[in-house]
Amino acid sequence: MIHRILTFSLALLLGITVFSSCGEDIQRSLAPTPTAFGKINGVTIISDQSLWESNLRDSMAFYFEAPYLILPQPEPIFDLRHIEPIKLLEEPTFQELRNYIVLADLSDKDSPTTEMVVKDLSDAKIQQVREEGFGTAVARNKWATGQQLIYLMGKNREELIKGLGAAYPAVVARIDERENERVKVTAYFRGIDRQLGATITEKSGATIDIPGGYEMVPIDEPNFAWLRKDTRGGSLNIMATRVPYKDQSQLSREGLKSIRDQIGKEYISTTLENTYMRVNDVSLPLFTETTELNGAFAISGRGIWEMENDFLAGPFVSYLINDTANKQLVLVDGFVLAPGEKKRELMEELDQVLRTAAVQ
């Protein structure tokens, strides 16, 4: 029974493309199958226990559980869970998850994971790994629709660990791309609020696809808008403003910080006296980089905000966009207020919304 369930010949897997520099992308087109499920950013590692308890567990934690950038309390970019192949039989729901990484040492002929990999992939692929030392492959929809398995294989344990160090950026990017789509679907499950989007455009000059569920914070200012959506234990917030373009020095880390601190001081406060929002780039750095946002040059920023003279704080993400047609700079910003709650998915949701921003 275990042999039958854990072995999939290539006759059942269709559609091969290249992954990274030496991989395969395999799609099974059998139906019907269950729909894959699992929490966003969850990744299940399939490997033998002996391999997992070697240096590989620490390597996987280093590469795939690194802290998400930037949160007040560290949260990993992915949530890893390890299982052995036998678990796929003992608990069938393990076959219906979305993201898997399969780790195989092909020199271990008695390994259930190696047996699974050899049956899943072509003889040519296995031979290539044994000749080159390391290889990757990707299978889609093996046990459920919407599922992917990323195979990382070494001709021995040493080559597997060495190859992992070179392959992990592509693996992270591949999983992240799929999970971002899930985040976007979650963010927009109530559709797009065109009316709030029009208000953002009127006050900032930027178009943004605002998801349903947000409400306008009543601030009567011609060049500033603040939207808020209540969440469990807090809120998601989107701000947009514009300032005249003066010179290139504004498109910088200090320029982004200056504009954000300005609107924080003018418009964001608590019920206590003399409170206002400001960037805290002392406790954690304000991370910025140049980017392109829907055809426009922009500076992206990630950091921590805090409330002066109060004890509230949280993460934010900003995009300072160069609106050359109107000779102005547009700042779109998302920040989370969620004391005591996890913030990774909330920040990812805000980022997906802000990435829809565009200027004329």
KEKE-3310 file (N, C-alpha, C; in steps of 0.2 Angstrom, whole numbers, plus 5000, padded with zeros to 4 digits):
npx = (5004:5009:5020:5012:5005:5015:5023:5025:5024:5032:5023:5011:5013:5013:5019:5033:5045:5059:5066:5074:5091:5092:5081:5064:5047:5033:5017:5003:4988:4977:4960:4945:4952:4956:4955:4970:4975:4979:4988:4993:5009:5014:5024:5028:5040:5047:5056:5067:5069:5082:5090:5084:5088:5101:5113:5105:5092:5095:5100:5089:5081:5089:5088:5074:5067:5070:5069:5055:5055:5051:5047:5040:5041:5050:5045:5044:5049:5043:5032:5038:5036:5040:5039:5039:5039:5030:5020:5012:5004:4998:4991:4981:4977:4989:4993:4986:4990:4997:5011:5026:5042:5054:5067:5081:5093:5101:5111:5107:5100:5090:5081:5065:5061:5070:5066:5053:5056:5064:5054:5045:5052:5060:5072:5082:5083:5087:5099:5106:5107:5115:5127:5130:5129:5120:5102:5086:5068:5051:5035:5018:5001:5001:4995:4984:4974:4981:4993:5010:5026:5042:5057:5073:5088:5102:5117:5123:5123:5131:5132:5119:5117:5126:5121:5109:5111:5114:5102:5092:5087:5079:5070:5063:5058:5049:5040:5035:5030:5018:5011:5009:4999:4989:4987:4983:4971:4964:4964:4956:4943:4931:4929:4933:4933:4927:4923:4930:4943:4942:4942:4955:4962:4958:4964:4977:4982:4986:4981:4973:4969:4957:4953:4937:4929:4936:4936:4934:4944:4938:4945:4947:4956:4964:4975:4977:4973:4966:4963:4954:4953:4945:4952:4955:4958:4964:4969:4970:4978:4978:4987:4988:4996:5002:5016:5024:5036:5053:5068:5080:5085:5074:5069:5073:5080:5079:5071:5059:5056:5055:5043:5034:5035:5030:5016:5012:5014:5005:4992:4990:4986:4984:4972:4978:4987:4998:5002:5009:5012:5027:5042:5052:5068:5078:5077:5074:5080:5076:5072:5076:5074:5077:5064:5052:5036:5023:5027:5032:5046:5051:5053:5054:5050:5052:5048:5047:5034:5030:5021:5023:5025:5016:5012:5010:5015:5021:5022:5026:5024:5030:5028:5036:5032:5038:5029:5031:5023:5015:5023:5026:5027:5021:5016:5011:5005:5005:5000:5001:4991:4991:4991:5000:4996:5000:5008:5013:5006:4996:5004:5009:4997:4993:5004:5002:4991:4996:5004:4997:4996:4997:5003:4997)
npy = (4994:5006:5008:5009:5022:5031:5032:5039:5038:5045:5044:5048:5062:5077:5090:5098:5110:5122:5124:5136:5134:5120:5113:5104:5106:5100:5094:5087:5081:5075:5072:5070:5080:5084:5101:5110:5115:5125:5136:5153:5155:5144:5130:5113:5102:5087:5074:5061:5056:5055:5062:5075:5078:5080:5092:5098:5103:5114:5122:5124:5131:5143:5148:5148:5152:5164:5181:5190:5206:5222:5219:5223:5213:5198:5188:5173:5172:5161:5148:5133:5115:5099:5083:5065:5054:5043:5049:5054:5044:5039:5050:5057:5070:5077:5076:5085:5098:5115:5119:5111:5106:5094:5085:5076:5064:5056:5046:5037:5023:5016:5025:5031:5043:5045:5035:5039:5051:5046:5038:5048:5056:5058:5046:5051:5064:5060:5054:5065:5073:5064:5065:5079:5083:5090:5095:5102:5101:5103:5099:5100:5100:5086:5078:5086:5099:5115:5114:5113:5104:5106:5099:5096:5089:5080:5071:5066:5069:5080:5087:5090:5099:5109:5113:5118:5130:5138:5137:5141:5155:5156:5146:5152:5164:5158:5151:5162:5170:5163:5163:5177:5179:5172:5180:5192:5188:5186:5199:5206:5200:5206:5213:5229:5245:5258:5271:5275:5274:5284:5295:5295:5297:5310:5317:5314:5312:5299:5283:5270:5253:5251:5239:5232:5236:5245:5262:5279:5290:5304:5317:5333:5338:5345:5338:5325:5309:5297:5280:5267:5250:5239:5226:5210:5214:5226:5237:5240:5252:5264:5277:5292:5305:5321:5331:5345:5343:5347:5345:5332:5327:5324:5312:5300:5291:5299:5309:5302:5298:5311:5316:5307:5308:5321:5321:5312:5319:5330:5324:5311:5305:5300:5298:5305:5319:5329:5319:5310:5303:5295:5290:5277:5275:5270:5260:5249:5248:5260:5253:5256:5256:5258:5257:5252:5257:5252:5258:5270:5279:5275:5276:5264:5260:5252:5250:5255:5262:5274:5280:5296:5301:5291:5274:5266:5256:5250:5241:5248:5251:5260:5269:5281:5290:5296:5308:5313:5320:5328:5336:5332:5323:5308:5300:5285:5275:5261:5256:5245:5243:5233:5227:5215:5205:5194:5200:5198:5193:5203:5214:5210:5210:5224:5228:5222:5229:5243:5241:5242:5255:5269:5283:5297)
npz = (5000:5005:4995:4984:4985:4988:4976:4961:4944:4930:4920:4925:4926:4919:4907:4907:4912:4914:4930:4939:4936:4933:4933:4934:4929:4933:4929:4934:4926:4931:4936:4946:4959:4976:4983:4987:5003:5017:5028:5024:5019:5024:5024:5021:5025:5017:5022:5026:5044:5049:5040:5042:5055:5054:5049:5041:5046:5053:5042:5034:5043:5044:5031:5027:5038:5041:5048:5044:5035:5040:5057:5073:5083:5080:5066:5056:5038:5032:5038:5044:5043:5047:5040:5039:5025:5028:5035:5026:5022:5034:5039:5029:5026:5025:5012:5006:5006:5002:4999:4997:5002:4996:5002:4997:4999:4987:4988:4998:4997:5004:5008:5011:5006:4996:4988:4984:4977:4966:4960:4956:4947:4931:4924:4918:4924:4937:4935:4930:4942:4950:4943:4942:4955:4962:4961:4956:4955:4951:4955:4951:4958:4963:4973:4975:4969:4965:4971:4975:4974:4978:4974:4981:4978:4982:4977:4987:5005:5008:4996:4995:5005:5002:4989:4993:4998:4987:4979:4987:4986:4974:4977:4988:4981:4972:4980:4987:4977:4973:4986:4988:4978:4985:4996:4990:4984:4996:5002:4993:4993:4996:4985:4976:4981:4973:4975:4987:4981:4971:4980:4985:4974:4971:4981:4982:4969:4965:4959:4967:4970:4981:4993:4998:5013:5020:5028:5027:5036:5045:5040:5035:5023:5009:5003:5008:5013:5023:5027:5035:5041:5052:5061:5070:5085:5082:5068:5050:5040:5028:5020:5010:5002:4994:4989:4983:4970:4972:4972:4967:4979:4987:4984:4992:5006:5018:5013:5011:5024:5030:5024:5028:5042:5043:5040:5050:5061:5059:5058:5064:5079:5097:5110:5121:5126:5116:5108:5094:5078:5073:5063:5069:5068:5076:5085:5076:5059:5046:5032:5015:4997:4980:4967:4954:4951:4944:4932:4936:4944:4961:4978:4990:5007:5022:5039:5057:5065:5079:5093:5098:5115:5119:5120:5109:5094:5079:5063:5046:5028:5015:4999:4990:4977:4961:4953:4939:4928:4935:4942:4956:4971:4977:4991:4996:5009:5021:5037:5052:5066:5079:5093:5101:5092:5078:5064:5051:5040:5039:5035:5023:5016:5016:5008:4996:4992:4991:4981:4969:4967:4956:4946:4935)
capx = (5000:5014:5023:5008:5003:5021:5027:5021:5028:5031:5017:5005:5014:5013:5021:5040:5048:5065:5066:5081:5095:5093:5075:5059:5041:5029:5010:4998:4982:4971:4954:4945:4957:4954:4959:4975:4973:4985:4989:4997:5016:5015:5028:5029:5046:5046:5062:5069:5070:5089:5092:5082:5091:5108:5114:5100:5087:5098:5101:5083:5079:5092:5086:5067:5064:5073:5064:5051:5057:5053:5042:5042:5043:5052:5041:5048:5045:5038:5031:5040:5034:5043:5036:5042:5035:5025:5015:5007:4999:4995:4987:4980:4977:4995:4993:4982:4993:4999:5018:5031:5049:5056:5074:5083:5100:5101:5115:5104:5096:5085:5077:5058:5061:5074:5062:5048:5059:5066:5048:5042:5055:5063:5078:5087:5084:5090:5106:5109:5109:5121:5133:5132:5130:5114:5097:5080:5063:5045:5029:5011:4995:5002:4989:4978:4974:4984:4998:5017:5031:5049:5062:5080:5091:5109:5120:5125:5121:5136:5131:5112:5117:5129:5116:5103:5114:5114:5096:5086:5084:5074:5064:5059:5054:5044:5034:5033:5025:5012:5008:5007:4993:4984:4986:4979:4964:4961:4963:4951:4938:4925:4929:4936:4929:4929:4922:4936:4948:4942:4944:4962:4965:4957:4968:4985:4984:4987:4975:4974:4963:4956:4948:4931:4930:4939:4932:4938:4944:4936:4950:4946:4962:4964:4980:4979:4968:4968:4958:4956:4949:4946:4954:4955:4963:4968:4967:4974:4978:4981:4987:4990:4997:5007:5020:5028:5043:5058:5074:5081:5086:5068:5068:5079:5077:5077:5065:5053:5055:5053:5036:5029:5034:5026:5009:5011:5014:4999:4986:4989:4987:4979:4968:4983:4989:5005:5004:5009:5016:5034:5046:5057:5073:5083:5076:5075:5082:5072:5075:5073:5077:5074:5060:5048:5029:5018:5030:5035:5051:5049:5057:5050:5052:5049:5051:5043:5031:5029:5017:5027:5021:5011:5016:5009:5020:5019:5026:5023:5027:5028:5031:5037:5032:5039:5024:5034:5019:5012:5029:5025:5029:5015:5017:5006:5008:5001:5003:4997:4990:4988:4995:4999:4994:5004:5008:5016:5001:4993:5009:5009:4990:4994:5009:4998:4986:5000:5008:4992:4996:5000:5001:4996)
capy = (5000:5012:5008:5012:5029:5036:5031:5042:5037:5051:5043:5052:5069:5080:5097:5099:5116:5122:5128:5139:5132:5113:5109:5102:5108:5094:5095:5081:5083:5070:5075:5075:5080:5089:5107:5110:5120:5127:5143:5157:5155:5138:5125:5107:5099:5080:5071:5056:5059:5055:5068:5081:5079:5082:5099:5101:5106:5121:5125:5126:5136:5149:5150:5149:5155:5171:5186:5195:5212:5223:5219:5224:5206:5194:5183:5171:5173:5155:5143:5126:5109:5093:5076:5059:5051:5038:5053:5055:5038:5039:5056:5058:5077:5079:5075:5090:5105:5119:5120:5106:5105:5087:5085:5069:5061:5050:5040:5033:5018:5013:5030:5031:5049:5044:5030:5043:5055:5042:5036:5054:5060:5054:5043:5056:5069:5057:5053:5072:5075:5060:5067:5086:5083:5093:5097:5104:5100:5106:5096:5103:5096:5079:5075:5091:5105:5121:5112:5112:5101:5108:5094:5098:5083:5079:5064:5064:5074:5086:5090:5093:5105:5114:5115:5122:5137:5141:5136:5144:5162:5154:5143:5157:5168:5154:5150:5169:5172:5160:5165:5183:5178:5171:5186:5197:5186:5187:5206:5209:5195:5210:5218:5235:5251:5263:5277:5277:5275:5291:5300:5294:5300:5317:5320:5313:5311:5292:5278:5264:5248:5250:5234:5233:5235:5251:5268:5285:5294:5311:5323:5338:5341:5344:5334:5320:5304:5291:5275:5262:5244:5236:5219:5207:5217:5232:5240:5241:5259:5267:5285:5295:5312:5323:5337:5348:5341:5352:5342:5325:5324:5322:5305:5297:5288:5305:5312:5298:5299:5318:5317:5302:5311:5327:5319:5309:5324:5334:5321:5305:5305:5296:5303:5308:5326:5330:5313:5310:5297:5297:5285:5275:5271:5269:5253:5245:5252:5261:5250:5258:5254:5261:5252:5255:5255:5253:5262:5276:5278:5276:5274:5260:5260:5248:5252:5254:5269:5274:5286:5300:5302:5286:5267:5262:5256:5245:5241:5251:5251:5266:5270:5288:5289:5302:5310:5318:5323:5334:5339:5331:5317:5305:5295:5280:5271:5257:5254:5241:5244:5226:5225:5208:5200:5193:5206:5197:5193:5210:5219:5208:5212:5231:5229:5220:5235:5248:5240:5244:5263:5272:5290:5298)
capz = (5000:5005:4989:4978:4986:4988:4970:4955:4938:4925:4915:4928:4927:4912:4907:4910:4910:4918:4936:4940:4930:4931:4936:4930:4931:4931:4930:4933:4924:4933:4939:4950:4965:4981:4982:4992:5008:5022:5030:5020:5020:5027:5020:5024:5023:5017:5022:5032:5050:5050:5036:5045:5061:5053:5048:5036:5049:5054:5036:5032:5047:5042:5024:5026:5044:5043:5050:5039:5036:5047:5062:5080:5085:5074:5063:5050:5032:5031:5044:5042:5047:5045:5041:5035:5020:5030:5037:5020:5023:5041:5040:5022:5025:5024:5005:5003:5008:4996:4998:5000:4999:4997:5003:4996:4998:4983:4990:5003:4993:5008:5011:5008:5002:4989:4983:4982:4972:4960:4956:4954:4942:4926:4925:4916:4929:4943:4933:4930:4949:4952:4939:4944:4963:4965:4956:4958:4951:4954:4953:4953:4958:4963:4977:4976:4964:4968:4976:4972:4977:4976:4975:4981:4978:4981:4976:4994:5010:5008:4990:4996:5009:4998:4984:4996:4999:4980:4977:4991:4984:4969:4980:4991:4976:4969:4985:4989:4971:4974:4992:4986:4975:4990:5000:4986:4984:5003:5003:4989:4993:4996:4979:4976:4983:4968:4978:4991:4976:4968:4985:4985:4968:4971:4987:4981:4962:4964:4959:4971:4971:4988:4994:5002:5020:5022:5029:5027:5043:5043:5040:5029:5021:5002:5000:5013:5014:5028:5027:5040:5042:5058:5062:5076:5090:5079:5062:5044:5039:5022:5020:5004:5002:4989:4990:4977:4969:4972:4969:4967:4986:4991:4982:4996:5013:5022:5010:5013:5032:5032:5022:5033:5049:5043:5040:5056:5066:5058:5057:5068:5087:5101:5115:5125:5124:5113:5104:5086:5075:5069:5062:5074:5065:5081:5088:5070:5054:5041:5026:5009:4991:4974:4963:4949:4953:4938:4927:4939:4949:4967:4984:4995:5013:5027:5046:5063:5068:5086:5095:5103:5121:5121:5120:5103:5089:5074:5056:5040:5022:5011:4993:4988:4969:4957:4948:4934:4924:4939:4946:4963:4974:4980:4996:4999:5015:5025:5043:5056:5073:5081:5099:5103:5087:5072:5059:5044:5034:5038:5031:5016:5013:5014:5003:4989:4990:4989:4974:4964:4966:4950:4945:4928)
cpx = (5004:5017:5019:5006:5009:5025:5022:5026:5027:5025:5011:5007:5016:5016:5028:5043:5054:5063:5073:5085:5095:5086:5070:5052:5036:5022:5006:4991:4976:4966:4949:4950:4954:4958:4963:4973:4979:4985:4994:5004:5018:5019:5029:5035:5045:5054:5062:5071:5078:5092:5090:5086:5098:5108:5109:5094:5089:5098:5094:5080:5082:5090:5079:5063:5067:5068:5061:5053:5051:5047:5044:5045:5044:5047:5045:5045:5041:5038:5033:5037:5037:5039:5040:5037:5029:5019:5010:5002:4995:4990:4986:4979:4983:4997:4990:4984:4996:5006:5022:5038:5052:5064:5076:5090:5100:5106:5112:5098:5090:5080:5070:5058:5064:5069:5056:5050:5061:5060:5044:5045:5058:5070:5084:5089:5088:5098:5110:5111:5115:5127:5135:5132:5123:5109:5091:5074:5056:5039:5023:5006:4996:4997:4983:4979:4976:4990:5005:5022:5038:5054:5069:5083:5099:5112:5122:5123:5125:5134:5124:5113:5121:5125:5111:5105:5113:5106:5090:5083:5078:5068:5060:5055:5048:5038:5031:5028:5018:5008:5005:5000:4987:4982:4982:4972:4960:4960:4957:4944:4931:4925:4933:4931:4931:4928:4928:4942:4948:4944:4952:4965:4964:4962:4975:4987:4986:4981:4978:4968:4962:4951:4942:4932:4933:4934:4936:4938:4943:4941:4949:4952:4963:4969:4982:4973:4970:4962:4960:4951:4950:4948:4954:4960:4967:4965:4972:4973:4981:4981:4990:4991:5002:5010:5023:5035:5048:5065:5075:5082:5080:5067:5074:5076:5075:5071:5058:5051:5052:5045:5031:5029:5030:5019:5007:5010:5007:4993:4985:4991:4983:4975:4972:4985:4996:5007:5004:5013:5022:5037:5051:5062:5079:5083:5077:5077:5076:5075:5072:5077:5073:5070:5056:5041:5025:5020:5033:5041:5049:5054:5053:5054:5048:5052:5046:5041:5030:5025:5021:5022:5016:5015:5013:5014:5018:5023:5023:5027:5025:5031:5030:5038:5034:5034:5027:5029:5016:5017:5027:5027:5023:5018:5011:5009:5003:5004:4998:4997:4987:4992:4994:4998:5000:5003:5010:5011:4997:4997:5009:5002:4991:4999:5006:4994:4990:5003:5003:4993:5000:4998:5000:5002)
cpy = (5006:5013:5011:5019:5033:5035:5034:5041:5044:5050:5047:5059:5072:5087:5098:5106:5117:5126:5130:5137:5125:5110:5107:5105:5103:5095:5089:5083:5078:5074:5069:5074:5085:5095:5108:5116:5121:5134:5146:5157:5149:5133:5119:5104:5091:5078:5065:5059:5060:5061:5074:5083:5080:5089:5102:5105:5113:5125:5128:5131:5143:5152:5152:5151:5161:5176:5190:5202:5217:5223:5220:5218:5202:5189:5180:5172:5167:5151:5136:5121:5103:5087:5071:5057:5047:5042:5054:5050:5038:5045:5059:5066:5080:5079:5081:5098:5108:5118:5114:5107:5098:5087:5077:5068:5055:5044:5035:5029:5016:5019:5030:5038:5049:5040:5034:5047:5051:5040:5042:5057:5055:5051:5048:5062:5066:5056:5060:5074:5071:5062:5074:5087:5086:5095:5098:5102:5102:5102:5100:5098:5088:5076:5079:5096:5111:5120:5112:5109:5103:5103:5097:5091:5084:5072:5061:5070:5080:5090:5093:5099:5111:5117:5119:5129:5141:5142:5140:5151:5160:5151:5148:5161:5164:5153:5157:5172:5169:5162:5172:5184:5177:5177:5191:5195:5187:5195:5209:5204:5199:5215:5224:5241:5257:5270:5280:5278:5282:5296:5300:5298:5308:5321:5319:5313:5304:5288:5272:5259:5247:5244:5236:5232:5241:5257:5274:5288:5301:5316:5327:5342:5340:5339:5328:5316:5299:5286:5270:5256:5241:5229:5217:5211:5224:5235:5240:5248:5260:5274:5287:5302:5314:5330:5339:5345:5347:5350:5335:5322:5322:5314:5301:5294:5294:5308:5308:5299:5306:5319:5313:5305:5317:5325:5316:5314:5328:5330:5315:5306:5301:5301:5306:5314:5325:5323:5314:5304:5299:5290:5283:5271:5270:5262:5248:5250:5254:5258:5253:5256:5257:5256:5256:5252:5257:5258:5269:5274:5279:5274:5270:5260:5255:5249:5251:5262:5268:5280:5290:5301:5297:5279:5263:5262:5250:5245:5245:5250:5257:5266:5278:5288:5296:5303:5315:5323:5329:5337:5338:5324:5314:5300:5291:5276:5267:5255:5250:5243:5237:5224:5218:5203:5199:5198:5204:5197:5200:5215:5216:5210:5220:5232:5227:5226:5241:5247:5241:5252:5265:5280:5291:5299)
cpz = (5000:4998:4984:4979:4986:4981:4965:4949:4934:4921:4918:4928:4920:4913:4910:4907:4915:4924:4938:4934:4929:4934:4931:4933:4929:4933:4929:4931:4925:4937:4940:4956:4970:4980:4988:4997:5012:5023:5026:5023:5024:5022:5024:5021:5023:5017:5027:5038:5051:5046:5039:5051:5060:5052:5044:5040:5051:5048:5034:5036:5045:5036:5024:5032:5046:5044:5044:5040:5036:5051:5069:5083:5080:5072:5057:5044:5030:5038:5042:5046:5044:5046:5037:5030:5022:5033:5032:5020:5029:5042:5033:5021:5023:5016:5002:5004:5002:4994:5001:4997:5001:4997:5002:4995:4994:4984:4995:4999:4997:5011:5007:5004:4996:4985:4980:4976:4965:4956:4953:4947:4937:4928:4923:4921:4935:4941:4933:4937:4951:4949:4941:4951:4966:4960:4960:4953:4955:4951:4955:4953:4959:4967:4977:4971:4968:4972:4972:4977:4974:4978:4975:4983:4978:4980:4983:4999:5009:5002:4991:5000:5006:4992:4986:4996:4992:4978:4981:4989:4979:4972:4984:4987:4973:4974:4986:4983:4972:4980:4991:4983:4980:4994:4996:4985:4991:5004:4999:4988:4993:4990:4980:4977:4978:4971:4982:4986:4973:4973:4985:4979:4968:4976:4986:4974:4960:4963:4962:4971:4978:4989:4998:5009:5024:5023:5029:5034:5041:5045:5034:5027:5013:4999:5004:5014:5019:5028:5032:5040:5048:5057:5069:5080:5087:5072:5056:5042:5032:5022:5013:5004:4996:4991:4984:4976:4968:4969:4970:4974:4989:4990:4986:5003:5017:5019:5012:5020:5033:5030:5027:5040:5049:5044:5047:5062:5066:5059:5062:5075:5090:5106:5120:5122:5121:5110:5097:5084:5072:5068:5067:5070:5069:5083:5082:5064:5049:5034:5019:5003:4985:4970:4958:4951:4948:4934:4930:4944:4956:4972:4989:5001:5018:5034:5051:5064:5075:5087:5100:5109:5123:5120:5114:5098:5084:5067:5051:5034:5018:5004:4991:4980:4966:4952:4944:4930:4928:4943:4954:4965:4978:4985:4998:5004:5018:5031:5047:5063:5075:5087:5101:5098:5082:5067:5052:5039:5033:5034:5024:5012:5011:5008:4996:4987:4987:4982:4968:4963:4959:4949:4937:4924)
residu = (MET:ILE:HIS:ARG:ILE:LEU:THR:PHE:SER:LEU:ALA:LEU:LEU:LEU:GLY:ILE:THR:VAL:PHE:SER:SER:CYS:GLY:GLU:ASP:ILE:GLN:ARG:SER:LEU:ALA:PRO:THR:PRO:THR:ALA:PHE:GLY:LYS:ILE:ASN:GLY:VAL:THR:ILE:ILE:SER:ASP:GLN:SER:LEU:TRP:GLU:SER:ASN:LEU:ARG:ASP:SER:MET:ALA:PHE:TYR:PHE:GLU:ALA:PRO:TYR:LEU:ILE:LEU:PRO:GLN:PRO:GLU:PRO:ILE:PHE:ASP:LEU:ARG:HIS:ILE:GLU:PRO:ILE:LYS:LEU:LEU:GLU:GLU:PRO:THR:PHE:GLN:GLU:LEU:ARG:ASN:TYR:ILE:VAL:LEU:ALA:ASP:LEU:SER:ASP:LYS:ASP:SER:PRO:THR:THR:GLU:MET:VAL:VAL:LYS:ASP:LEU:SER:ASP:ALA:LYS:ILE:GLN:GLN:VAL:ARG:GLU:GLU:GLY:PHE:GLY:THR:ALA:VAL:ALA:ARG:ASN:LYS:TRP:ALA:THR:GLY:GLN:GLN:LEU:ILE:TYR:LEU:MET:GLY:LYS:ASN:ARG:GLU:GLU:LEU:ILE:LYS:GLY:LEU:GLY:ALA:ALA:TYR:PRO:ALA:VAL:VAL:ALA:ARG:ILE:ASP:GLU:ARG:GLU:ASN:GLU:ARG:VAL:LYS:VAL:THR:ALA:TYR:PHE:ARG:GLY:ILE:ASP:ARG:GLN:LEU:GLY:ALA:THR:ILE:THR:GLU:LYS:SER:GLY:ALA:THR:ILE:ASP:ILE:PRO:GLY:GLY:TYR:GLU:MET:VAL:PRO:ILE:ASP:GLU:PRO:ASN:PHE:ALA:TRP:LEU:ARG:LYS:ASP:THR:ARG:GLY:GLY:SER:LEU:ASN:ILE:MET:ALA:THR:ARG:VAL:PRO:TYR:LYS:ASP:GLN:SER:GLN:LEU:SER:ARG:GLU:GLY:LEU:LYS:SER:ILE:ARG:ASP:GLN:ILE:GLY:LYS:GLU:TYR:ILE:SER:THR:THR:LEU:GLU:ASN:THR:TYR:MET:ARG:VAL:ASN:ASP:VAL:SER:LEU:PRO:LEU:PHE:THR:GLU:THR:THR:GLU:LEU:ASN:GLY:ALA:PHE:ALA:ILE:SER:GLY:ARG:GLY:ILE:TRP:GLU:MET:GLU:ASN:ASP:PHE:LEU:ALA:GLY:PRO:PHE:VAL:SER:TYR:LEU:ILE:ASN:ASP:THR:ALA:ASN:LYS:GLN:LEU:VAL:LEU:VAL:ASP:GLY:PHE:VAL:LEU:ALA:PRO:GLY:GLU:LYS:LYS:ARG:GLU:LEU:MET:GLU:GLU:LEU:ASP:GLN:VAL:LEU:ARG:THR:ALA:ALA:VAL:GLN)
# end
